[in-house]
Amino acid sequence: MACDLWLVPLVDVLCQSPDNPFAEEIATYDKALSEAGLPTVPVFSYMPGLTGDVAPVAGFDYDALHFLRRVYLLQICGLPVTPVDELGGDYEQLLEMFEPTAQQSHLVWHYDHAGAYVPLDFAVPLATDELMAGGGPLGSAQGLLRELEYVAPAIGIDPANPPAPPAPPARPTTLEEPAGPIPYDESPFARERHVWLGLHAAATRSLGQGSMIIFS
């Protein structure tokens, strides 16, 4: 199944508009952040070149996203990192055995089809009842970037000099359709690397532009 990542610029022309389609979600995020003693979702003043346009930044396969999450769990738990051809019971066992670790990860503890990462730095994902009933845990773009840099060497990526990210989807994809083909990569972690590059592009642009990352 296909998964798209979108950037939502947290710019005042969008966030303060009465027609803001993300108003309810941002209000929920603000509440969860405030209850955790954190600042609310930042809203930035308009700058030339930055608009309120929402745009895709990356696309990949849902299974491949779980492949990368599996690598992260293996590495952080001190287990051998090995490639796989398909998701199996070992990933579910990892999630069960190391659930507290998974729940502290911005990369792992996140719904695939909803939810967001915001450009605020906090240690672990937020998971209030209201968040979990809606889009799922709220992640930090800074936290996601740290975890991507941590897991990169395990899949053969230099986090200080990563390959160029793949092009974003040419059009929005639906949940039911297959993900597009990935560029050729002879690595046994080709699918994990493809997802890593998409997430890394989203996280770095989120911080550079002041944008929220959403799954669709």
Secondary structure, 3 states (H helix, E strand, C coil): CEEEEEEEECEHHHHCCCCCCCHHHHHHHHHHHHHCCCCCCCCECCCCCCCCCCEEEEEEEHHHHHHHHHHHHHHHCCCCCCCCCCCCHHHHHHHHHCHHHHHCCCCCCCCCCCCEEECCCCCCCECCHHHHHCCCCEEEHHHHHHHHHHHHHHHCCCCCCCCCCCCCCCCCCCCCCCCCCCCCCCCCCHHHHHHHHHHHHHHHHHHHHCEEEEEC
